[in-house]
Amino acid sequence: MRLSSRTFAAFAAAALPLVLAACSSGSTSSSAGTSPSAKPAKSKDPNAGLLTGTQLKAALAPASYFPSGFAADASLSRDTGDTYQAPATKSAAKPRCADLDATSWISLTGVEGVSFAQNSYISKASGELDQEIDVYRGTASTEVMKGLAKVVAACPSYTDTDTHSKVTVTGASAAGLGDDAYAITLSDSTWDNGTTLIAARVGTAVVSVLSTDGSDNGAASARKLTEQVVASLKAKSDTAKQG
C-alpha cells in the first residue's frame, strides 16, 4: 500500500492622496477638498469555514469502532494538522490503476484538497479497513465525485503486482450516503476476497474508505464504516458552523 502525500490571506492597501486646494489672496472663489485615506482591504480567506486536518481526524471512526483483532497502523495515520495545503489539480487521463488498491485512492481523480486526515486498521485474520476525509474549496468536491466514474472507465482492469493476475474494476453510484456517493469493487479470482471502495460527499468534504473485510468483497463493512464517518463529519461540520 502507498500513503499519499498531502495560504496566507494577502492584504492589499490602497491609499488615495490627500488633495488640498489652497486659496489665493486675489481669487474671487476657492474650493478645498480632502479625500480620506481608504482603509486596508483584507482579502477573503479561501479556506474560511473549511475543517482542518485536526478537526477531520476527530471525525474519523475511533479505535473502539473497529472489530476485535483490528489495530491501527501508525505508519498510515496522517493529517494536515491546523494548517491548510495549497489545492492542486493534475491530469487524471492516465491514472495509475493499481493505486485503486491502496490508501488515498481518492487522489486518482487528480484533485487534491486543502486539508485531510486518514488512517488504517489492519487484522491479519480479517483484512483491512482504511478511512480518509479530504476537504476541498468551492465546488471541487463535486468534481472529485464526477472523476470517480472516469477513473473506473480508464481502469476496467489492471495487473496485481503481487500475484501478477488480472484485477477487474467495476463502479456504480451508491444511494443513502452523504450528498452523493460512488462505490468501486475490485475482484480477482486469485484473491481470497475482493476489495470495496466507497466515496461519499458531505458538502465540501469527501469521505473515502477501503475494505477487504468480509466475504462479500468487503462491501458491507465498507458501507458501515462510510455511514459512521459521514455521520460524524456532519456533526463536526454543524458544530463548527454554530461556533
Secondary structure, DSSP 8 states (H G I E B T S, - for coil): ----------EE------------TT-S------------EE---TTTT---HHHHHHHS--GGGS-TT-EE-GGG-EE-TTS----EE---SS--GGGGGSTTGGGGGSEE-SEEEEEEEEETTTEEEEEEEEE-STTHHHHHHHHHHHHHHH-SEEE-TTT--EEEEEEEEESSSSSEEEEEEEE-TTSSS-EEEEEEEETTEEEEEEE--STTTTHHHHHHHHHHHHHHHHHHHHHHHH-
